[in-house]
Amino acid sequence: MLKYFRVRRQAEKVVPDLGAISFSLLEKDAVLPFTIRQLNNLPENIKQRVYRGLLPPALLTRFGIDPIQWTTANKETLVFLKAEAGSEKVLITARNSPDAADEFFALELADNSLNGIELNLIVLNDPAAVRYSIDHMEDGQPTMFGTLRRNTKAEIEAMNAGLAPGQVRAGLGSSRLVFDQIEAFLSIFGHRAYFLEPLTYASAWVFERRGFAYVRGHKLMDDIHRDFQPGGELHRCLDGASPFRKQEQASTVRGRAWAIHDGILEGIDARWDKIRMVKQIGRHAGVETFPQAAY
């Protein structure tokens, strides 16, 4: 978003590359995990039935979208599925209108090398909220959400509006509903866990609250919390040298996230890089690297 589990070759169960899922295989083993690529090789209508399980019906009906047909009352299709045969990825997006800028939901899952599942992308935007162009420069070049280049003006506006790094709009407040739906879907297809790499400090904190643990990066999160305390190195780096480095930012998740996005981790010779998290299906890890945090 790599290994989490140590593979014991003599005991591992190899998932056969079947192309399509046969009923005989379903009858043979009820716990065998299926890959995204196997699901993508299903016939189109069956594939849509399967992936319908990734979308919470209540989220779609909130925007007037039929959760079965993926259309409005005017028969406009507003949910889009990209699950090409042979591909190891599936992307589902949903919009509030035919305009792509009104996308309120995006979810991408992918296979990994251990027959596991990666959560590559999740977006939950309020399409009625103001949009801040942190994802593009003024000349249209993509910023990769500030990881490639930065639209500082848009970032300052987004920060002042209460958004975190990586957010172009205010969120929907539906992440618990969506994560519960993802877990129900993955359990049907035999998966016991899934993995992700959080884009920002704020998103890592959100994933902690949703029950994720760290495969890699827990020590960094602990170091960040320690060094944002008064007297810590990161606290000293909040010197007002940029709009993203004000003293009061040490006390909130969002404030820390913007300072980290601005490169403040250089002060402790670290980078926000290669953080990796895992969620076991049906279990909350209880991880809390910023106790009693204010967002």
Secondary structure as UniProt FT lines:
FT   TURN            9..11
FT   HELIX           23..28
FT   HELIX           36..40
FT   HELIX           44..51
FT   HELIX           52..54
FT   HELIX           57..61
FT   TURN            62..64
FT   TURN            67..69
FT   TURN            73..74
FT   STRAND          79..82
FT   TURN            85..86
FT   STRAND          89..95
FT   HELIX           100..102
FT   STRAND          103..111
FT   TURN            113..114
FT   STRAND          117..125
FT   TURN            127..128
FT   TURN            134..135
FT   TURN            138..139
FT   TURN            144..147
FT   HELIX           152..160
FT   TURN            161..162
FT   TURN            165..166
FT   HELIX           175..188
FT   TURN            189..190
FT   STRAND          193..196
FT   HELIX           201..209
FT   TURN            210..211
FT   STRAND          213..216
FT   HELIX           218..227
FT   TURN            230..231
FT   HELIX           233..237
FT   TURN            243..244
FT   HELIX           247..251
FT   HELIX           253..261
FT   TURN            262..263
FT   HELIX           264..268
FT   STRAND          276..280
FT   TURN            281..282
FT   TURN            291..292
//
